[in-house]
Amino acid sequence: MGKRKENSTNMLNENYIVESCDLTYAVCKVGGRWKLLILCKLEEGKLRFGELKKQITGITERMLTLQLRELKKTDWSNVRFMRKFHHG
């Protein structure tokens, strides 16, 4: 696998995410750097899809949708703050 450029969108997004949430490193290792940031935002309170997207700099609608679907497929869907998500 090739090395990512330090100023690529992918690298910039990863750096932003790691700085935004203390536990992001663990989620990166578990399977997705966006998931923990999404969970952190949802823990703060109920958010509609558009509100959640606005709070996460750099994530596309497609990526947010995919990450939320993956979270719902796992045991994360049973966590109290996942139930606060409302797609609007």
PLY file of the C-alpha trace (Angstrom):
ply
format ascii 1.0
element vertex 88
property float x
property float y
property float z
element edge 87
property int vertex1
property int vertex2
end_header
0.00 0.00 0.00
1.31 3.46 -0.86
2.02 6.20 1.62
-0.61 8.94 1.98
0.38 12.51 1.23
0.57 14.62 4.39
-1.67 17.34 2.90
-4.23 14.98 1.34
-7.89 15.39 2.29
-7.77 11.93 3.84
-4.82 12.83 6.07
-6.28 16.24 6.99
-9.58 14.60 7.96
-7.78 12.01 10.09
-5.79 14.71 11.89
-8.97 16.72 12.58
-10.78 13.70 13.94
-7.93 12.63 16.22
-7.74 16.16 17.65
-11.54 16.36 18.15
-12.06 13.31 20.33
-9.74 11.62 22.81
-10.82 8.08 22.00
-10.56 8.34 18.23
-7.30 6.41 18.08
-9.07 3.34 19.49
-11.88 3.58 16.98
-9.39 3.98 14.12
-7.91 0.68 15.20
-11.32 -0.95 15.66
-12.66 -0.07 12.24
-13.43 3.46 11.28
-12.12 6.80 12.32
-15.47 8.58 11.90
-17.47 6.30 14.20
-16.23 7.54 17.53
-16.60 11.17 16.55
-20.18 10.42 15.46
-20.86 8.72 18.79
-19.29 11.64 20.69
-21.57 14.10 18.90
-24.66 11.95 19.51
-23.80 11.62 23.18
-24.20 15.40 23.50
-27.89 15.12 22.62
-30.41 14.23 19.94
-29.38 15.40 16.47
-31.04 15.26 13.09
-28.93 13.99 10.19
-28.20 17.48 8.82
-27.30 18.83 12.26
-24.93 15.92 12.84
-23.26 16.47 9.46
-22.73 20.18 10.20
-20.97 19.31 13.47
-18.49 16.95 11.78
-16.13 18.90 9.55
-15.00 17.04 6.46
-17.48 14.15 6.44
-19.60 13.65 3.34
-23.28 12.71 3.42
-22.41 9.34 1.92
-19.74 8.60 4.52
-21.98 9.71 7.39
-24.78 7.49 6.09
-22.44 4.50 5.70
-20.94 4.96 9.15
-24.37 5.27 10.80
-25.55 2.12 9.01
-22.47 0.22 10.21
-23.01 1.43 13.76
-26.64 0.32 13.66
-25.59 -3.17 12.50
-23.36 -3.63 15.53
-24.03 -3.66 19.24
-23.60 0.13 19.21
-27.26 0.33 18.24
-28.09 -0.74 21.79
-26.12 2.10 23.37
-28.38 4.84 24.73
-26.95 7.67 22.64
-27.35 5.77 19.36
-31.09 5.72 19.97
-31.05 9.52 20.05
-30.16 9.62 16.35
-33.03 10.67 14.16
-32.53 10.78 10.39
-34.34 13.85 9.17
0 1
1 2
2 3
3 4
4 5
5 6
6 7
7 8
8 9
9 10
10 11
11 12
12 13
13 14
14 15
15 16
16 17
17 18
18 19
19 20
20 21
21 22
22 23
23 24
24 25
25 26
26 27
27 28
28 29
29 30
30 31
31 32
32 33
33 34
34 35
35 36
36 37
37 38
38 39
39 40
40 41
41 42
42 43
43 44
44 45
45 46
46 47
47 48
48 49
49 50
50 51
51 52
52 53
53 54
54 55
55 56
56 57
57 58
58 59
59 60
60 61
61 62
62 63
63 64
64 65
65 66
66 67
67 68
68 69
69 70
70 71
71 72
72 73
73 74
74 75
75 76
76 77
77 78
78 79
79 80
80 81
81 82
82 83
83 84
84 85
85 86
86 87
